[in-house]
Amino acid sequence: MSQTKSYNTLALKGLDYNDDEFRTDMSSVGIDIPFDLLYKPEMNTYVINKMYEQNYSKFLNSTNPFTGEYYTDKEAKEEAGKLRQDALDNLDFIYSNTEK
């Protein structure tokens, strides 16, 4: 018997949006979720980490508005890390406010 509970954050918030649909939408922004992660809570952490990688890359190729120079590697990691931590905190909040 396969699992049918969707774990994407929109589904966890009560929207009729399954993990297969989520996978298709994430693929359109360059994040390919492995099929074996669908319908598992680990999928969200995988997506957050892939978003971290994308954000890190974008910061490395962007100008830091505070310095007027390109982000250093350290700055890019810090900024991408802040976004990842915010996403993980949001995920924890969603999990704590949904039925398991």
Residue pairs with C-beta under 8 A, 6 or more apart in sequence:
2 39
3 39
3 40
4 39
5 39
6 12
6 17
6 18
6 19
6 22
6 39
7 19
7 39
7 40
7 41
7 43
7 44
8 17
8 18
8 19
8 22
8 43
8 44
9 44
9 90
9 91
9 94
10 17
10 22
11 17
11 18
11 19
11 22
12 94
12 95
12 98
13 94
13 98
19 38
19 39
19 43
20 38
22 33
23 32
23 33
23 35
23 38
26 32
26 33
26 47
27 33
30 54
31 47
31 50
31 51
31 54
33 43
33 46
33 47
34 46
37 43
37 46
41 95
44 91
45 88
45 91
48 84
48 87
48 88
48 91
49 84
51 83
51 84
51 87
52 80
52 81
52 83
52 84
53 80
55 79
55 80
55 83
55 84
56 76
56 77
56 80
59 71
59 75
59 76
59 79
59 80
60 70
60 71
60 73
60 76
61 70
62 70
62 71
63 69
63 70
63 71
64 70
64 71
64 75
71 79
